[in-house]
């Protein structure tokens, strides 16, 4: 593959930012169509119960209210939302687009109100009267496991699936172990708090039989296939068009009930229909994530060598299985061992159904949780064995000589296939973080009381799997003005995809970046594509552009050779101009219309990796924690744009700090949601964590793609909970405090201190 390095690796300012800075971004709520109707969702106020009746008369009597869609208006049986990876064993847990006579969580859609403006649609939704027979809710995984209430009729129980990670003989390893420790940990329920909430605009053209859906869609082609199948339309009759997007983080862009309902209404009534959720809806309707508990046991030799890991993990997936809802469950089984050599392992991850909002992916799904579990176990083991916390990790990190290193197999694999860490020197990155963080200097303060606060330092190591296939598509066209239009299947969710793809294309085509225009996020551009998820945009989309650009260069060379009367080998290219040896040349504008469609096929994931270190100060009087310094060092294979990458890593770290300290979606014992605004759900502010540092390396490119790049959008979040919790434990080591539950709120830390003091 031919790629020059003029733009790749350069800190080019984001080309998309100019329109945002000038207020010219276009989001779904900016869209208006003639004759447009507005939609509002009627949602269940009850966690679990029988929906006896819906009275829409009061709503229909309100001014401006046109219609109310209920389950009776839909085809029967009520359509359910397909899974990203078909799995017949979880089919009974698929979500219907409207409650099917039983409501299973607070916020479940039961009707759709259509009106002449958003405010009147909301008034109409408030006027719809629901008669619901309340049933006792299954509010946590413990009640779910007891099985006293079977939430989905016709199933064997409230466990939708079990993923087993198995390697070696864990039981034999534990029998032979010199040391074992068993612990229970818990990570709380959170969600992606995107600045822009979800929304979409659907339009139906009766004359052509075409449906157009505008709005955020990280998976436009999958969502088009899903919509076409559910609406019983040919796939080519459905268009998905993505506009500017105010954040994704895994939860945004999946297929939700509202996607179908809005499109259904547009088709049924012949009007464009627009829906934008408010923040309160966002809390109860978008996919939640993370709520995970575990009972794990680790086995080591006396020198700290890990010989075994076993246990059970329970993930609260809510009332239904989302299209990608099994990914966090599978991931926590496979990635709890992290970047460490664990020869004998047996982990079972259980997907537990409860009466809560269904869960799905959120940045670093399953990996944030698993890293917290493993890193806490390692610190506890090091303390018990009298070992240095750094040395126990160095001893067990996968070595450069072992690459590619196979990850523990997980069954069922749900089409993922077995995989291996592609490349890397984990110890080298670890040592770089130790150095850059000033670990040994900070260690002098470890456990010391300074100005009323205990200081501590903590460490956590991670791997980030991403950039996987199966493929991505691209198309490059020479425009009449000699510029190059680059179409790619990757989507933009705020991560700077236009800039990254332009840099890759400019280098592959050997033209100035100003002559490259990137188009993305629309099914009208390409016949097939996949999108942006799992840190794959640069790896897969960028590689597809490289393949396509190389093919176009050869096509340019051949076309120019015919015009110039020379052989293609005699043609040289510079800035897109094809020249013969005698100086005659052909400009790109003269070859306007020349195009190539290409794709990059790859079933192998990439694995970036790194280490994070945290320095905290804990005030024992009130349980507050200040992060005085936080450093993360990762190796991402190859950096296309260091500025955008830095923003990704720091942004992810801040989200990780939110999950570690303040964010929690809480429910009461009746399944009632206890958060409804950003007053209840506290996200980090820009002023909260000023001392964050990130160092990204490119020492070990991936052999799995022509760029050598690795997925890098999630590594910043994965180690935060582990590193900070270990730092808090180190700070309070004299008191014997060991955090086992996130978030680390002041009341929780204060109570741990009180309990420790009572024990002493």
C-alpha positions in Angstrom: 0.0 0.0 0.0 1.3 3.4 -1.0 0.8 6.2 1.6 2.9 9.3 1.8 3.1 10.9 5.2 2.4 14.6 4.6 -0.9 14.8 6.4 -1.1 11.6 8.5 0.4 12.4 11.8 0.0 16.2 11.5 -2.0 18.2 14.1 -4.4 19.6 11.5 -7.2 21.7 12.9 -10.6 20.0 12.5 -12.1 21.0 9.1 -15.7 20.7 10.5 -15.1 23.1 13.3 -15.5 26.3 11.2 -19.2 25.7 10.6 -19.8 25.0 14.3 -17.9 28.1 15.4 -20.0 30.2 13.1 -23.2 28.6 14.3 -23.8 26.9 11.0 -24.0 23.3 12.3 -27.2 21.6 11.3 -28.7 19.2 13.8 -31.9 17.2 13.5 -33.8 19.8 15.6 -32.8 22.4 13.0 -34.8 20.6 10.3 -38.2 21.7 9.3 -40.4 20.4 6.4 -43.6 21.7 4.9 -46.6 20.1 6.6 -44.5 18.7 9.4 -46.1 17.1 12.4 -44.5 16.7 15.8 -44.5 13.6 17.9 -44.4 13.0 21.7 -44.2 9.6 23.4 -46.6 8.5 26.0 -44.5 6.5 28.5 -45.3 4.1 31.2 -45.1 5.7 34.7 -45.1 2.2 36.2 -42.2 -0.3 36.3 -44.2 -3.4 35.9 -47.9 -4.1 35.3 -50.7 -5.0 33.0 -51.8 -2.2 30.6 -55.6 -2.6 30.9 -56.6 0.3 28.7 -55.6 3.6 27.1 -58.0 6.5 26.8 -57.0 8.9 24.1 -60.2 11.0 24.0 -58.9 13.9 26.1 -55.8 14.1 24.1 -57.6 14.1 20.8 -59.9 16.9 22.0 -57.0 19.3 22.5 -56.3 22.0 20.0 -53.6 21.0 17.5 -53.5 17.3 18.3 -54.0 15.3 15.1 -53.8 11.7 16.1 -52.7 9.2 18.8 -51.0 5.9 17.7 -51.5 2.9 20.0 -50.6 -0.7 19.8 -54.0 -1.4 18.0 -52.8 0.7 15.1 -49.7 -1.4 14.5 -49.4 -4.7 12.6 -49.9 -7.7 14.8 -48.0 -9.2 16.4 -46.4 -5.9 17.5 -43.0 -5.5 15.7 -40.0 -6.1 17.9 -36.5 -4.6 17.3 -34.0 -7.0 15.7 -30.6 -7.6 17.3 -27.3 -6.5 15.6 -26.2 -10.2 15.8 -29.1 -12.6 15.4 -29.4 -15.0 18.4 -32.5 -17.1 18.7 -31.9 -17.8 22.4 -32.5 -14.2 23.3 -35.4 -13.6 20.8 -38.1 -13.7 23.5 -36.3 -10.7 25.2 -36.5 -8.4 22.1 -38.3 -5.1 22.7 -41.7 -4.4 21.1 -42.0 -0.9 19.7 -45.0 -0.3 21.9 -45.8 -2.1 25.1 -47.6 -5.4 24.2 -50.2 -5.3 27.0 -47.6 -5.4 29.7 -45.4 -2.5 30.7 -41.9 -3.6 31.9 -40.1 -0.3 32.8 -40.7 3.3 33.7 -40.4 5.1 30.4 -41.5 2.3 28.1 -43.4 3.7 25.1 -47.1 2.9 25.1 -48.5 5.5 22.6 -47.4 8.2 20.2 -49.2 11.6 20.0 -49.0 13.7 16.9 -49.7 17.5 16.8 -48.9 20.7 15.0 -46.0 21.6 17.4 -43.9 19.9 19.9 -45.5 21.7 22.9 -49.0 20.6 21.9 -47.8 17.0 21.3 -46.4 17.1 24.8 -49.7 18.4 26.1 -51.5 15.6 24.3 -49.2 13.0 25.7 -49.9 14.3 29.2 -53.7 14.0 28.5 -53.6 10.3 27.5 -55.0 8.3 30.4 -53.4 4.9 31.2 -55.1 2.2 33.3 -52.3 0.0 34.6 -52.6 -2.8 37.1 -49.5 -2.6 39.2 -47.4 -5.7 39.7 -44.4 -6.1 42.1 -41.3 -4.9 40.2 -38.1 -6.9 39.9 -35.8 -4.0 40.8 -32.3 -5.6 40.9 -30.4 -8.6 39.7 -30.8 -10.4 43.1 -34.6 -10.4 42.7 -34.2 -11.4 39.1 -32.0 -14.4 40.0 -34.5 -15.6 42.6 -37.0 -16.0 39.8 -40.1 -15.4 42.0 -41.4 -13.3 39.1 -40.9 -14.5 35.6 -40.6 -11.3 33.5 -40.9 -12.8 30.1 -43.5 -15.5 29.7 -42.4 -18.6 27.9 -38.7 -18.3 29.0 -36.8 -20.5 31.4 -36.0 -17.6 33.7 -34.8 -14.1 34.1 -31.3 -14.7 32.8 -31.4 -13.9 29.1 -28.0 -15.3 28.3 -24.7 -16.5 29.8 -21.3 -15.9 28.3 -18.5 -18.2 29.4 -14.8 -17.3 29.1 -12.9 -20.5 29.6 -9.2 -21.3 29.2 -7.0 -23.9 30.8 -8.2 -25.6 34.0 -9.1 -23.0 36.5 -10.2 -25.4 39.2 -6.9 -27.3 39.1 -5.0 -24.0 39.2 -6.9 -23.0 42.4 -6.2 -26.4 44.0 -2.5 -25.9 43.4 -2.3 -22.2 44.3 -0.2 -20.9 47.1 -2.5 -17.9 47.5 -6.1 -17.1 46.6 -8.4 -14.2 47.3 -12.2 -13.9 46.7 -13.9 -10.6 46.4 -17.2 -9.0 45.4 -17.3 -5.7 43.4 -20.0 -3.6 41.9 -20.2 -0.9 39.2 -23.3 1.3 39.1 -25.8 2.0 36.4 -24.9 5.0 34.1 -25.7 6.3 30.7 -24.2 8.4 27.9 -25.0 12.0 28.6 -24.7 13.4 25.0 -25.0 17.2 24.7 -27.6 16.7 22.0 -30.4 14.4 22.8 -31.8 11.9 20.3 -34.2 12.9 17.6 -35.2 12.1 14.0 -37.4 13.4 11.2 -39.1 10.8 9.0 -40.7 11.6 5.6 -42.8 9.3 3.4 -43.2 9.9 -0.3 -46.4 8.0 -1.4 -45.7 8.6 -5.1 -42.3 6.9 -5.1 -42.8 4.7 -2.1 -39.7 6.0 -0.4 -39.0 6.6 3.2 -36.4 9.1 4.3 -35.1 9.2 7.9 -32.9 12.1 9.0 -31.0 12.2 12.3 -28.2 10.7 14.2 -27.4 7.2 13.1 -24.0 5.8 13.9 -25.2 2.7 12.0 -27.1 4.2 9.0 -26.9 1.0 6.9 -27.8 -1.4 9.6 -30.7 0.9 10.7 -31.8 1.1 7.1 -31.9 -2.7 6.8 -33.8 -2.9 10.1 -36.3 -0.2 9.2 -36.9 -1.7 5.7 -37.5 -5.2 7.2 -39.9 -3.8 9.9 -41.8 -1.6 7.5 -41.8 -4.4 4.8 -40.1 -2.2 2.3 -37.3 -2.9 -0.2 -34.0 -1.8 1.4 -33.3 0.5 -1.5 -36.6 2.4 -0.7 -35.3 3.6 2.6 -32.7 6.4 3.0 -30.9 7.3 6.2 -29.3 10.7 6.3 -27.1 11.8 9.2 -26.7 15.5 10.1 -24.4 17.0 12.7 -24.4 15.0 15.9 -23.8 16.2 19.4 -22.2 13.1 20.8 -22.7 9.4 20.6 -20.7 7.3 23.1 -22.3 4.0 22.1 -25.8 4.7 23.2 -26.8 7.1 20.4 -27.6 5.9 17.0 -28.8 2.4 17.9 -32.3 1.4 16.7 -34.9 2.4 19.3 -38.7 2.1 19.5 -39.0 5.8 18.6 -37.2 5.2 15.3 -39.9 2.9 14.1 -42.8 4.8 15.6 -41.9 8.1 14.0 -41.4 6.5 10.6 -44.6 4.5 11.0 -46.6 7.7 11.7 -45.0 9.5 8.7 -46.1 6.7 6.4 -49.6 6.2 8.0 -50.6 9.9 7.9 -48.6 11.1 4.9 -46.9 14.0 6.8 -43.3 14.5 7.8 -43.0 13.6 11.5 -40.3 15.0 13.8 -39.5 13.9 17.3 -36.7 15.2 19.7 -36.5 13.8 23.2 -36.0 16.1 26.2 -33.5 15.5 28.9 -35.9 13.8 31.2 -36.9 11.4 28.5 -33.2 10.8 27.8 -32.7 9.4 31.3 -35.6 7.0 31.0 -35.4 6.0 27.3 -31.9 5.9 26.0 -29.8 2.8 26.7 -28.4 2.6 30.2 -25.1 0.7 30.8 -22.5 -0.6 33.3 -24.6 -2.0 36.2 -22.5 -5.0 37.0 -21.7 -7.1 40.0 -19.2 -9.8 40.4 -17.9 -12.6 42.7 -14.4 -13.2 41.6 -11.5 -15.3 42.9 -7.8 -14.9 41.8 -5.0 -17.4 42.3 -1.3 -16.6 42.4 2.0 -18.1 43.2 3.9 -16.6 46.1 6.0 -14.5 43.7 2.8 -12.8 42.4 2.5 -14.8 39.1 -1.2 -15.1 38.3 -2.2 -18.8 37.7 -6.0 -18.6 37.7 -9.1 -16.4 37.7 -12.7 -17.7 38.1 -16.1 -16.5 39.2 -19.4 -15.1 38.2 -20.4 -11.7 36.8 -24.0 -10.4 36.7 -25.0 -7.6 34.3 -28.4 -5.9 34.9 -29.6 -5.5 31.3 -33.0 -4.0 32.1 -36.3 -5.1 30.7 -35.3 -6.1 27.2 -32.3 -6.9 25.1 -31.3 -3.9 23.1 -29.9 -4.5 19.5 -26.4 -4.5 20.8 -27.3 -5.2 24.4 -25.2 -8.4 24.7 -21.9 -6.7 23.9 -21.2 -5.4 27.4 -22.0 -8.8 28.9 -19.7 -10.6 26.5 -17.0 -8.1 26.8 -16.8 -8.2 30.6 -16.3 -12.0 30.4 -13.5 -11.6 27.9 -11.7 -8.5 29.1 -11.7 -8.7 32.8 -8.3 -10.3 32.6 -7.1 -7.2 30.8 -3.5 -7.1 29.5 -2.4 -9.9 31.9 -1.3 -13.4 31.2 -3.9 -15.6 32.9 -3.4 -19.3 31.9 -6.4 -20.7 33.6 -9.7 -18.9 33.6 -13.4 -19.6 34.0 -15.7 -16.7 34.1 -19.4 -16.7 33.5 -21.2 -13.4 32.7 -25.0 -13.5 33.2 -27.4 -11.1 31.5 -30.1 -10.5 34.1 -33.5 -9.1 33.2 -35.1 -6.5 35.5 -37.8 -3.9 35.4 -35.5 -1.1 34.4 -34.7 0.8 31.2 -32.9 -1.7 28.8 -29.1 -1.4 28.8 -26.7 -1.3 26.0 -23.2 -0.1 25.1 -21.5 2.9 26.6 -17.9 3.9 25.8 -15.6 1.0 26.8 -18.6 -1.4 27.4 -17.7 -4.2 29.7 -14.0 -3.2 29.7 -14.4 -0.3 32.3 -16.1 -2.7 34.6 -13.7 -5.6 34.1 -10.7 -3.3 34.5 -12.0 -2.1 37.8 -12.5 -5.6 39.1 -9.1 -6.9 38.0 -7.1 -4.0 39.1 -8.7 -3.9 42.6 -7.9 -7.7 42.9 -4.3 -7.2 42.0 -3.8 -4.4 44.5 -5.4 -6.5 47.2 -3.2 -9.5 46.3 -0.1 -7.4 46.3 -0.8 -6.1 49.8 -1.5 -9.6 51.1 1.7 -11.1 49.5 3.9 -8.1 50.5 4.6 -7.4 46.9 5.2 -4.0 45.1 2.1 -3.0 43.2 4.1 -2.2 40.1 6.1 -5.4 40.2 3.0 -7.7 40.4 1.8 -6.1 37.2 5.1 -6.2 35.4 5.4 -9.9 36.2 2.0 -10.6 34.6 1.8 -8.3 31.7 1.7 -10.1 28.3 5.2 -9.8 26.7 6.2 -8.5 23.3 7.6 -11.9 22.4 4.1 -13.5 22.9 2.4 -11.3 20.3 0.0 -12.0 18.7 -1.5 -13.2 22.0 -4.8 -15.1 21.9 -7.6 -13.7 24.1 -9.6 -16.1 26.2 -12.3 -17.8 24.0 -15.9 -16.8 24.9 -18.9 -18.9 24.2 -21.3 -18.3 22.6 -19.3 -16.1 20.4 -22.3 -14.4 18.7 -20.4 -14.1 15.4 -17.4 -12.4 16.9 -15.0 -15.3 16.5 -11.9 -15.9 18.5 -9.4 -13.1 18.5 -5.8 -12.1 19.5 -4.0 -9.0 20.7 -2.3 -7.9 17.5 0.9 -6.2 18.7 2.4 -4.3 21.5 5.0 -4.0 24.3 2.8 -3.6 27.3 5.7 -3.3 29.8 7.3 -0.5 27.8 4.1 1.6 27.9 3.7 0.7 31.6 7.3 2.0 32.4 6.6 5.2 30.4 3.6 5.9 32.5 5.5 5.2 35.7 8.1 7.8 34.6 5.8 10.4 33.2 3.5 10.2 36.3 6.5 10.6 38.7 5.3 7.6 40.5 8.3 7.1 42.8 8.3 10.7 43.9 4.6 10.6 44.6 5.0 7.4 46.5 6.7 9.3 49.2 3.3 10.8 50.1 1.4 7.5 49.8 -0.8 7.0 52.9 0.5 10.2 54.5 -1.8 12.8 56.1 -0.9 16.2 54.6 -3.0 19.3 55.4 -5.8 17.1 56.7 -6.0 14.9 53.6 -4.6 11.4 53.0 -2.6 11.1 49.8 -2.4 8.0 47.6 -1.3 6.9 44.2 -2.9 4.1 42.1 -2.3 2.3 38.9 -4.4 0.4 36.3 -3.5 -1.3 33.0 -5.9 -1.9 30.1 -6.4 -3.1 26.6 -9.0 -1.7 24.2 -10.4 -3.9 21.5 -11.7 -2.0 18.5 -11.5 -1.3 14.9 -13.1 -4.6 13.8 -14.8 -5.6 10.6 -16.4 -7.2 8.9 -15.8 -4.4 6.3 -16.1 -0.7 5.5 -16.8 0.9 2.1 -15.6 4.0 0.3 -16.0 5.8 -3.0 -13.8 8.5 -4.5 -14.9 10.6 -7.4 -13.0 13.3 -9.3 -15.1 16.5 -9.4 -15.3 18.9 -12.4 -13.1 21.4 -10.5 -10.4 18.8 -10.0 -11.1 18.2 -6.4 -11.8 14.7 -4.9 -15.1 13.8 -3.3 -14.5 11.0 -0.7 -17.6 9.0 0.4 -17.1 6.7 3.3 -19.4 4.4 5.3 -18.2 5.7 8.6 -20.4 8.0 10.5 -19.6 11.3 12.4 -20.7 11.5 16.0 -18.5 14.4 16.9 -15.2 12.7 16.8 -13.8 14.6 13.8 -14.3 12.0 11.1 -14.2 14.5 8.3 -10.8 15.7 9.3 -9.3 12.2 9.8 -10.6 10.8 6.6 -9.4 13.9 4.6 -5.9 13.5 6.0 -5.9 9.8 5.0 -7.3 10.5 1.6 -4.9 13.4 0.9 -1.9 11.3 1.7 -3.1 8.2 -0.2 -4.0 10.4 -3.3 -0.9 12.6 -2.8 -2.9 15.8 -3.2 -3.3 18.9 -1.0 -5.9 18.3 1.7 -7.8 21.4 0.6 -8.8 19.5 -2.5 -10.4 16.7 -0.6 -14.0 16.8 0.6 -15.4 14.0 2.8 -19.0 12.9 2.8 -20.3 10.5 5.3 -23.3 9.2 7.3 -25.8 8.8 4.4 -27.1 5.7 2.7 -27.5 7.7 -0.4 -23.7 7.9 -0.9 -22.8 4.2 -1.0 -24.5 0.9 -1.7 -23.2 -0.5 1.5 -21.5 0.6 4.7 -21.3 -0.1 8.4 -20.7 3.0 10.5 -18.9 4.2 13.6 -18.9 2.1 16.7 -16.3 0.2 18.7 -13.5 2.7 17.8 -13.6 1.5 14.2 -13.9 4.7 12.1 -10.2 5.4 11.5 -9.2 1.8 11.3 -11.9 0.6 9.0 -13.1 3.7 7.2 -9.5 5.0 6.8 -8.3 1.7 5.5 -11.2 1.6 3.0 -10.2 5.0 1.8 -6.6 3.9 1.4 -7.6 0.9 -0.7 -10.0 3.0 -2.8 -7.4 5.8 -3.3 -4.7 3.4 -4.4 -7.1 1.9 -7.0 -8.1 5.4 -8.2 -4.4 6.4 -8.6 -3.9 3.5 -10.9 -7.0 4.3 -12.8 -5.8 7.9 -13.2 -2.4 6.7 -14.4 -4.1 4.4 -17.0 -6.5 7.1 -18.2 -3.7 9.7 -18.5 -1.5 7.3 -20.3 -4.1 6.7 -23.0 -4.5 10.5 -23.5 -0.8 11.1 -23.5 0.1 8.1 -25.6 2.6 6.6 -23.2 2.6 3.5 -21.0 1.1 3.8 -17.5 4.5 3.1 -16.0 5.8 6.2 -17.6 3.2 8.5 -16.0 4.2 10.3 -12.8 1.7 11.9 -10.4 2.2 15.1 -8.4 -0.6 16.9 -6.7 -3.0 14.9 -8.7 -1.5 16.0 -12.0 -0.5 13.1 -14.3 2.6 13.9 -16.4 4.4 12.2 -19.3 8.3 12.2 -19.4 8.2 15.1 -22.0 6.2 17.3 -19.7 2.8 17.0 -21.2 0.2 16.4 -18.5 -3.4 15.8 -17.6 -5.1 17.6 -14.7 -7.6 16.0 -12.4 -10.3 18.3 -13.8 -9.7 16.8 -17.3 -10.5 13.4 -15.7 -13.7 14.6 -14.0 -16.1 11.8 -13.3 -13.5 9.1 -12.9 -14.3 7.1 -9.8 -13.6 4.0 -7.9 -15.7 2.1 -5.4 -13.7 0.2 -2.8 -13.9 -1.6 0.5 -11.7 -2.9 3.3 -12.5 -6.4 4.5 -11.0 -7.4 7.9 -12.3 -9.7 10.6 -9.4 -9.0 13.0 -9.7 -6.4 15.7 -7.0 -4.1 16.8 -5.9 -3.7 20.4 -4.5 -0.5 21.8 -3.2 -0.7 25.3 -1.8 1.4 28.1 -1.5 2.3 31.7 -3.1 5.0 33.9 -1.9 6.4 37.2 -3.8 8.6 39.6 -2.7 10.7 42.6 -5.6 11.6 45.0 -6.1 13.4 48.3 -8.9 12.1 50.5 -10.4 14.2 53.2 -11.4 11.7 56.0 -13.7 14.2 57.7 -16.2 14.4 54.8 -15.1 11.6 52.4 -14.3 13.9 49.5 -11.6 13.0 47.0 -9.5 15.4 44.9 -7.7 14.1 41.8 -4.4 16.0 42.0 -2.8 14.3 39.0 -4.0 11.8 36.4 -1.8 10.4 33.7 -2.7 7.9 30.9 -0.2 6.6 28.4 -1.4 4.4 25.6 -0.1 3.0 22.3 -2.5 3.4 19.5 -0.4 1.9 16.7 -0.4 4.9 14.4 -1.7 8.4 15.0 -3.5 10.2 12.2 -4.1 13.4 14.0 -2.5 14.0 17.5 -4.9 16.8 18.4 -8.1 15.0 17.8 -6.7 11.9 19.5 -5.7 13.9 22.5 -9.2 15.2 22.7 -10.6 11.7 22.5 -8.4 10.4 25.3 -8.9 13.4 27.7 -12.6 13.4 27.0 -12.9 9.7 27.7 -10.9 10.1 30.9 -13.3 12.8 32.1 -16.2 10.5 31.4 -14.4 7.8 33.3 -14.1 10.2 36.3 -17.8 10.9 36.1 -18.5 7.2 36.3 -16.0 6.9 39.2 -17.2 9.7 41.3 -20.6 11.2 40.6 -22.8 9.6 37.9 -25.4 7.1 38.9 -28.9 6.2 37.6 -30.7 5.1 40.7 -34.0 3.2 41.1 -36.0 2.5 44.2 -37.3 -0.9 45.2 -40.4 -0.4 43.1 -38.5 0.2 39.9 -39.1 4.0 40.0 -36.4 6.0 38.3 -34.9 8.5 40.8 -33.1 10.8 38.4 -34.6 13.1 35.9 -32.3 16.0 35.3 -28.6 17.0 35.5 -29.3 18.2 39.0 -29.8 14.5 40.1 -27.3 13.1 37.7 -24.0 15.0 38.1 -21.7 14.9 35.1 -18.2 16.3 35.4 -17.7 20.0 34.7 -14.8 21.4 32.7 -13.5 22.9 35.9 -13.6 19.7 38.0 -10.6 17.8 36.7 -7.9 20.2 35.4 -4.9 18.0 36.1 -5.3 15.4 33.3 -2.4 14.4 31.1 -2.4 12.0 28.1 0.5 10.6 26.2 -0.2 8.6 23.1 2.5 6.5 21.4 2.8 4.8 18.1 5.5 2.3 18.7 3.7 -0.9 17.6 1.4 -0.4 14.6 -1.3 -3.0 14.0 -0.5 -5.5 11.3 -4.2 -5.9 10.6 -4.8 -2.8 8.4 -2.8 -0.7 5.9 -2.7 2.3 8.2 -1.3 0.4 11.2 -3.8 2.3 13.3 -5.7 0.9 16.3 -9.0 1.9 17.8 -8.4 4.7 20.3 -11.7 6.2 21.2 -12.3 4.3 24.4 -8.9 3.6 26.0 -9.1 6.8 28.0 -12.2 5.7 30.0 -11.3 2.0 30.7 -8.7 2.3 33.5 -10.1 5.3 35.4 -12.2 3.4 37.9 -9.4 1.0 38.7 -6.6 3.5 38.9 -8.6 6.0 41.1 -10.0 3.3 43.4 -6.5 1.9 43.9 -5.2 5.4 44.7 -8.0 5.9 47.3 -7.2 2.5 48.9 -3.5 3.5 49.0 -4.4 6.8 50.6 -6.5 5.1 53.3 -4.3 2.1 53.7 -3.5 2.9 57.4 -7.3 2.6 58.0 -7.8 -0.6 56.0 -10.3 1.0 53.6 -10.8 -1.0 50.4 -13.3 0.5 47.9 -15.4 -2.3 46.3 -18.3 -0.3 44.9 -18.6 2.6 42.4 -19.2 5.5 42.5 -16.8 6.8 45.1 -19.2 9.4 46.5 -18.2 11.3 49.7 -20.9 9.6 51.8 -19.7 6.2 50.6 -16.1 6.9 51.4 -17.0 8.5 54.7 -18.9 5.4 55.7 -16.0 3.1 54.7 -13.8 5.2 57.0 -16.3 5.0 59.8 -16.6 1.2 59.4 -12.9 0.8 59.3 -12.4 2.8 62.5 -15.0 0.7 64.3 -13.2 -2.5 63.3 -10.0 -1.2 64.6 
